[in-house]
């Protein structure tokens, strides 16, 4: 019977990045919700909702990584997270198109840029 | 000589009486501390349950939303609300509840130590729990994210379990509280470090539910599918769903849209405050008199019950 391998330790600096990422993603969601509250146009709302869902999925993955029990599971979740950087890049352009409040859109894209920087560090 | 004997007897009696009075003075505040520790354990459990309940609710609303906005004639919907939680799994909840069991066990043992009974052992159930916790800790059965934290937590659970089974080493309450303080802190830190992320997952799901409700109302209104009065009641119903689901962020719901530099609402704050209060309460046992312990234990109880009520109401709203 093969011996069970002891899980390798998780890099604490990566956990800190995950925590920062969760905060950053929460800021994006907060502003997207504000953008959603500012319109009753269903098309615009649906577009904002799509972006909201995408960011919410990344946030859930980040929270999942935080609770991961060992390095193997943590790496699985973080490698999934890393693939989301490209999606966030595309989102920057999309947000500018769908959020009519220029100032709010600018702030969201700023948060997204910081989120991408954190994802790259993982 | 006879007079001396009388003084000696009176002295002995008064020493014994003051010792008994000491026990009763400490027994009551320790009992409050114990009650508060049980409440804090329930609060953490209610919080983790709320994380799962809100995520599952979000998944249910999403499936209903997908069906309502789909043009696919084969699209289907689900009324059961069957859910596979992702953010925190049932196994992960069990591990965290185990950590809170260790804290409760510690508080039970402190209460046993504070009594004037000769037998300061815990009951059979608590002793079995202590043995199981110790076994879990020494066999690496506590699965958390950070190995540095896990080591501290394993040591903490093991130390608490040993203390619970021992009645010789910790005969003095103050010493016990001082010795166990770093271990309690290790468990509290481990739980708090991830609660913020779990709390943000709650907020994210609640925001998503709000977004879907807005879309459905605006769609039916724009397409003229419902009468104006029905739109009015749709809005009122949607607000009722949100307020019922969202006791943590009611304030956020009431706040104006797009405030300058908003900060994320910390949905984990009530439970993290209750966890902090455990450490403060134990510090009071280590350092202060019964009055200080009363105050700390009452604060701990109040925070724990507030947190529990908030998270329970999230689950009940579903």
Interface residues (C-beta under 8 A of the other chain):
Chain A: X9 X10 X12 X15 X18 X19 X22 X23 X25 X26 X27 X29 X30 X31 X32 X33 X34 X35 X36 X37 X38 X40 X41 X42 X45 X46 X48 X49 X52 X53 X55 X56 X59 X60 X61 X62 X63 X64 X65 X66 X67 X68 X69 X70 X74 X101 X104
Chain B: X55 X62 X69 X86 X87 X88 X92 X95 X143 X144 X145 X146 X147 X148 X193 X194 X196 X197 X198 X200 X201 X203 X204 X205 X207 X208 X210 X211 X212 X214 X215 X218 X219 X221 X222 X257 X258 X259 X262 X263 X264
